[in-house]
Amino acid sequence: MIAEWIRRLRFTGVAEKKTRQLAGAVIGCQAFVLFFFALVAWGLDHSRHPDGGGNATTLLWVGIALAVLCLYSSASMRKPLGIPLGWVLQAATLLTAFIVPSMLVVGLIFLALWITALVQGDKMDELTRNFMREYS
C-alpha cells in the first residue's frame, strides 16, 4: 500500500483534472493559514519587543509572501511550476515552526493533506480514465 502511494506521488509536471483540483484546494486553504501565521508572528514579536527592536515587520511580510505564493501555486496547477512550488511551500510551512512552534502541527497536517490530495487525485483521475474508456 505504501509503495502504491509513493508510486502515485507527484513531484513535478502537470497533473490531471482531479489531482489539480484537490491539490489546488489544499494549497489555497494553506494560504489563509499562512496569512494568519504572519499576523501571529508579527504580534508575538511586537509584544516581545515593544520598543520596535525585533523583526515584527519582516515576519509579517515573509508570512504574507508565503500566503501569496500559496495562492499563486493554487492558481498555477495547470502549469509545470504548480506542484513543485507546492512542495516548496510545504517545506516552508514546516519551517515556520521555528518562529511559532505550534505551526509544526499545522505544517504536518497540511503536508498530510497535500500528499493525500496528490495520491487520491491520481486515483480519481485513473478511475475516470478507465470509466471513459469502458463506457464511451
Secondary structure, 3 states (H helix, E strand, C coil): CHHHHHHHCCCCCCCCHHHHHHHHHHHHHHHHHHHHHHHHHHHHHHHHCCCCCCCHHHHHHHHHHHHHHHHHHHHCCCCCCHHHHHHHHHHHHHHHHHCCCCHHHHHHHHHHHHHHHHHHHHHHHHHHHHHHHHHC
